[in-house]
Amino acid sequence: MNPPPHLSDFGDLDTATLMRHLPGVAFPADKEQVASTAEKHGASQEAVQRIRETSRQRFNGPEEVLQAVQGH
């Protein structure tokens, strides 16, 4: 059995996996809230950095966070 994808495996990342690193985040959510929650819940530093470096200031849903992490 393969382990679930980690937030450093951006190509294989899906919304459900991402949300495991964002418990309690209510969307829309501020970029820093999303980044700090992801960091506290085991997201890779690269994923957290991508969230912080996106031009968005708020995310309207997990799909937008996923796009930021994947670099879209």
Wavefront OBJ file of the C-alpha trace (Angstrom):
o trace
v 0.000 0.000 0.000
v 1.366 3.404 -0.944
v 1.328 6.205 1.619
v -0.944 9.145 0.829
v 0.661 11.924 -1.177
v 2.427 14.544 0.906
v 2.170 18.233 0.179
v 5.553 18.090 -1.513
v 4.141 15.788 -4.234
v 2.346 18.663 -5.918
v 1.432 16.825 -9.117
v -0.410 14.104 -7.182
v -1.965 16.460 -4.668
v -5.743 16.623 -4.500
v -8.140 18.760 -2.513
v -8.899 16.044 0.070
v -5.198 15.576 0.860
v -4.671 19.320 1.039
v -7.574 19.722 3.465
v -5.913 17.311 5.920
v -3.347 20.086 6.422
v -6.023 22.778 6.800
v -8.332 21.614 9.606
v -10.682 24.312 10.844
v -10.004 26.767 8.023
v -13.276 28.419 7.041
v -13.276 29.798 3.521
v -12.980 32.487 2.377
v -9.741 32.670 4.351
v -6.799 35.037 4.572
v -3.598 33.851 2.905
v -1.560 33.963 6.129
v -4.207 31.991 8.035
v -4.079 29.271 5.380
v -0.265 29.241 5.333
v 0.150 29.138 9.106
v -2.485 26.424 9.517
v -0.838 24.322 6.820
v 2.533 24.799 8.493
v 1.200 23.778 11.923
v -0.375 20.655 10.452
v 2.601 19.151 8.662
v 2.630 20.739 5.222
v 6.047 20.919 3.592
v 7.921 24.203 3.810
v 7.806 24.439 0.019
v 3.995 24.219 0.043
v 3.718 26.826 2.792
v 6.111 29.092 0.901
v 4.057 28.761 -2.297
v 0.908 29.742 -0.389
v 2.664 32.769 1.105
v 4.167 33.847 -2.223
v 0.981 33.719 -4.261
v -0.425 37.047 -5.388
v -3.774 36.214 -3.778
v -4.535 37.794 -0.421
v -7.557 35.547 0.240
v -8.644 32.117 -0.860
v -12.317 31.492 -1.602
v -11.975 27.727 -1.304
v -9.544 24.817 -1.138
v -9.406 24.596 -4.922
v -7.748 28.030 -5.019
v -5.199 26.925 -2.393
v -4.486 23.805 -4.447
v -3.876 25.950 -7.539
v -1.448 28.149 -5.589
v 0.472 25.162 -4.241
v 0.657 23.567 -7.685
v 1.809 26.859 -9.204
v -1.215 27.516 -11.428
l 1 2 3 4 5 6 7 8 9 10 11 12 13 14 15 16 17 18 19 20 21 22 23 24 25 26 27 28 29 30 31 32 33 34 35 36 37 38 39 40 41 42 43 44 45 46 47 48 49 50 51 52 53 54 55 56 57 58 59 60 61 62 63 64 65 66 67 68 69 70 71 72
